[in-house]
Amino acid sequence: MPQETIGRPIQIAGMAYAPTNEQGVVFLFGRLAPRIGIQVEEVNTRFPDCIGWYRGKRCKIEVEYRASGYRGHRAAGADLIVC
C-alpha cells in the first residue's frame, strides 16, 4: 500500500492539512473563495481552471500547486493565479 502524503496541519474549516498537489489547492481555494470575495461560476479541467467574479469583474482564474507551474501558459491568459 502506498504511503499517504499529507501537508502540515492547518486551521481551515473542512481541511485538516495543507495541500500537497494542485487538486488540494483547488479544494482549499473553494473553501476560501467566499472569504476573499470571489464568486466561482465555472470550474474546468482545461485552462482556465475557473471562471468567477472578483471586485465586480468577471475573471479567468488559474490554479497551480506552485507558481512555477504557470510556466508555459500565455502570459496574459489568466486574470488571477491561485497557488
C-alpha positions in Angstrom: 0.0 0.0 0.0 1.5 3.4 -1.0 2.3 5.8 1.9 -0.1 8.8 2.1 1.3 12.3 1.7 -0.1 15.0 3.9 0.9 18.6 4.3 1.4 20.5 7.5 -1.6 20.9 9.8 -3.8 24.0 9.0 -6.8 25.5 10.6 -9.3 25.9 7.7 -12.8 24.6 8.3 -13.2 21.3 6.3 -9.4 20.8 5.6 -7.0 19.5 8.2 -3.8 19.6 6.3 -2.2 22.0 3.7 -2.3 20.9 0.1 0.4 18.7 -1.4 -0.8 18.9 -5.0 -2.9 21.1 -7.4 -6.2 19.3 -6.6 -5.6 20.1 -2.9 -5.2 23.8 -3.9 -8.4 23.7 -5.9 -10.3 22.3 -2.8 -8.7 24.9 -0.5 -9.5 27.7 -2.9 -13.1 26.5 -2.9 -13.2 26.8 0.9 -11.6 30.2 0.9 -13.1 31.9 -2.2 -16.1 33.4 -0.3 -13.8 34.8 2.4 -11.7 36.7 -0.1 -14.7 37.9 -2.2 -14.5 35.5 -5.1 -17.7 34.1 -6.6 -16.9 31.0 -8.7 -19.3 30.3 -11.5 -17.5 27.6 -13.5 -14.7 25.1 -12.8 -12.9 23.5 -15.8 -10.4 20.7 -16.4 -8.7 22.9 -19.0 -7.3 26.4 -19.0 -8.6 28.5 -17.2 -9.4 26.3 -14.2 -12.1 28.6 -13.0 -14.3 31.5 -14.2 -15.5 33.7 -11.5 -16.2 37.2 -10.3 -13.8 39.3 -8.2 -14.3 43.0 -7.4 -17.2 43.3 -9.8 -15.3 41.9 -12.8 -15.6 38.5 -14.4 -12.2 36.9 -14.4 -10.2 33.8 -15.6 -8.6 32.0 -12.6 -5.8 29.5 -12.9 -5.0 27.2 -10.0 -1.5 25.8 -9.6 0.2 24.0 -6.7 3.3 26.2 -7.2 3.6 29.5 -9.1 6.3 27.9 -11.3 3.5 25.6 -12.6 2.1 28.5 -14.6 5.1 28.4 -16.9 4.1 27.6 -20.4 0.7 29.3 -20.2 0.1 32.5 -22.1 1.4 35.5 -20.0 -1.9 37.4 -20.3 -4.1 34.2 -20.1 -5.3 34.5 -16.6 -6.6 37.4 -14.5 -5.8 35.6 -11.2 -3.4 32.9 -10.4 -4.1 30.9 -7.2 -1.2 28.9 -5.7 
